[in-house]
Amino acid sequence: MRTASVVAAAVLSLAAFAASAETMKFKATLSGATETPPPDSKGAGTLAASYDAETRTLAWTVDYSGLTGPATAAHFHGPAPAGKPAAVEVPQQPPLESPMKGSAVLTPEQAKDLMDGMLYFNIHTAAHKPGEIRGQVEKAM
């Protein structure tokens, strides 16, 4: 009887631990209009990401089209609200063709910026070196 109680307690503890390990979804809509400064671009894209709070791992996929040329760089910047520039926080590793996929373990500061909506993702091209399309990363519903 006592062994059964210990096993039941262990199972409940494991279930509670698993429930506390939260995975959250994030998204961004990328466009030239939201880049800083806004270029003349017909490019558009979407970012879908998941964040594991326990491991601080952010994984993402970015689909895009309509850029003036091949992507030359792409990355997360922060901390910054929409419309403000910021330094590169997490670079996208090649290949840069659509769809881009990547993952990174965030620092505690980067994780806070993510939760606070203070990261954005942008894609650069030769014609638009400061960035052609950009989107603020926000929690997905």
ChimeraX attribute file (.defattr): number of C-alpha atoms within 10 A of each C-alpha:
attribute: neighborCount
match mode: 1-to-1
recipient: residues
	/A:1	5
	/A:2	7
	/A:3	8
	/A:4	9
	/A:5	10
	/A:6	11
	/A:7	11
	/A:8	12
	/A:9	12
	/A:10	12
	/A:11	12
	/A:12	12
	/A:13	12
	/A:14	12
	/A:15	11
	/A:16	11
	/A:17	11
	/A:18	11
	/A:19	10
	/A:20	11
	/A:21	12
	/A:22	12
	/A:23	15
	/A:24	15
	/A:25	16
	/A:26	20
	/A:27	21
	/A:28	22
	/A:29	21
	/A:30	26
	/A:31	23
	/A:32	23
	/A:33	19
	/A:34	19
	/A:35	25
	/A:36	18
	/A:37	14
	/A:38	17
	/A:39	18
	/A:40	12
	/A:41	17
	/A:42	14
	/A:43	20
	/A:44	19
	/A:45	22
	/A:46	19
	/A:47	23
	/A:48	19
	/A:49	22
	/A:50	18
	/A:51	23
	/A:52	15
	/A:53	15
	/A:54	11
	/A:55	12
	/A:56	16
	/A:57	16
	/A:58	21
	/A:59	17
	/A:60	19
	/A:61	16
	/A:62	24
	/A:63	16
	/A:64	20
	/A:65	15
	/A:66	11
	/A:67	21
	/A:68	16
	/A:69	14
	/A:70	16
	/A:71	22
	/A:72	17
	/A:73	19
	/A:74	24
	/A:75	17
	/A:76	23
	/A:77	23
	/A:78	21
	/A:79	21
	/A:80	17
	/A:81	16
	/A:82	16
	/A:83	16
	/A:84	14
	/A:85	16
	/A:86	16
	/A:87	11
	/A:88	16
	/A:89	16
	/A:90	19
	/A:91	15
	/A:92	19
	/A:93	13
	/A:94	13
	/A:95	13
	/A:96	16
	/A:97	14
	/A:98	14
	/A:99	15
	/A:100	17
	/A:101	19
	/A:102	16
	/A:103	17
	/A:104	14
	/A:105	15
	/A:106	19
	/A:107	12
	/A:108	10
	/A:109	10
	/A:110	20
	/A:111	18
	/A:112	14
	/A:113	20
	/A:114	23
	/A:115	16
	/A:116	15
	/A:117	18
	/A:118	21
	/A:119	27
	/A:120	30
	/A:121	28
	/A:122	28
	/A:123	30
	/A:124	21
	/A:125	18
	/A:126	14
	/A:127	16
	/A:128	19
	/A:129	12
	/A:130	18
	/A:131	23
	/A:132	32
	/A:133	30
	/A:134	31
	/A:135	26
	/A:136	25
	/A:137	27
	/A:138	21
	/A:139	16
	/A:140	12
	/A:141	7
